[in-house]
Amino acid sequence: QVQLVESGGGLVQPGGSLRLSCAASTSIFSIYDAGWYRQAPGKQRELIAAITSGGRLNYADSVKGRFTISRDNAKKTVYLQMNSLKPEDTAVYYCKVDRPGPYHYWGQGTQVTVSP
């Protein structure tokens, strides 16, 4: 079982920035793919950024050019740098890690609110 602890959420004004962190408990974090998801009230959870174990990146169109996902395998942590935040980015943000087999783990979620 892998524990994921997210941090960095909060209240920010439109145009501002936040950096989310997701720290994993596993010593083999480097072989996991990782992703950030978000779920706004009344909406389905959606994948917004992903990074594979090999470093390949993928972004949803809604965040491309504004958000950056990265990882530090030595610190067993995946990050989401969010710039130029908009009110529509308000959501609970979750990290997830995966590797082949029944190895899929979610963080507890962190609230991001973008409001004047």
HELIX and SHEET records of a PDB file:
HELIX    1   1 PHE A   29  ILE A   31  5                                   3    
HELIX    2   2 PRO A   87  ASP A   89  5                                   3    
SHEET    1   A 4 LEU A   4  SER A   7  0                                        
SHEET    2   A 4 LEU A  18  ALA A  24 -1                                        
SHEET    3   A 4 THR A  77  MET A  82 -1                                        
SHEET    4   A 4 PHE A  67  ASP A  72 -1                                        
SHEET    1   B 6 GLY A  10  VAL A  12  0                                        
SHEET    2   B 6 THR A 110  VAL A 114  1                                        
SHEET    3   B 6 ALA A  91  ARG A  99 -1                                        
SHEET    4   B 6 ASP A  33  GLN A  39 -1                                        
SHEET    5   B 6 GLU A  46  ILE A  51 -1                                        
SHEET    6   B 6 LEU A  57  TYR A  59 -1                                        
SHEET    1   C 4 GLY A  10  VAL A  12  0                                        
SHEET    2   C 4 THR A 110  VAL A 114  1                                        
SHEET    3   C 4 ALA A  91  ARG A  99 -1                                        
SHEET    4   C 4 TYR A 103  TRP A 106 -1                                        
END                                                                             
